[in-house]
Amino acid sequence: MRSYLKRFIERVKAWLSQLSFRTGVVVMLCCIPLYVLSFAQMLLPISTSLKSVLWVVLFGLAKTAQYGGLTILGVEGVRRLKAYLRK
């Protein structure tokens, strides 16, 4: 079972690394509104349990987008993005 999971993770990483730099940047930018929504929903007049569920789902999606974007970009993409932001 463990070897199957490792192979699956390696295949997903290989597939994500084939995506373009622009796709990685877009996925990384998607995490920003998800982070904002995960905390902004606390202002809604709904029950505490529903707020907790919404926070977990939205924060989880934001983290998934963040790490997915980093995986797509890779080391060189992150360096390229940092160089662009320093300008």
Residue, then its C-alpha position, 0 to 999 in steps of 0.5 A: m500500500r505504501s509503495y502504491l501511495k509513493r508512486f501515485i504522489e510521484r506521478v502527481k508531482a510529475w504531472l504538476s511539474q509539466l504545467s506552465f509557469r503562468t499556470g503556477v502563478v495563477v494557482m498561487l494567486c487563487c490562494i489569496p481570495l481563499y485565505v481572505l474568504s476563510f477569515a471573512q466568513m467569520l463576519l457572517p451571521i451564521s452558527t458557530s459550527l457552520k463557521s468552523v466547517l467553512w473555515v476548515v474547507l476554505f483554509g484547506l483549499a487555500k493551502t492546497a492552492q498554495y502548495g499546488g502552485l509551489t509544486i507547479l512552479g518548482v525551484e526555478g519558477v520560485r526564483r523567477l517569481k522572486a526576481y520579478l517581484r523584486k523589480 
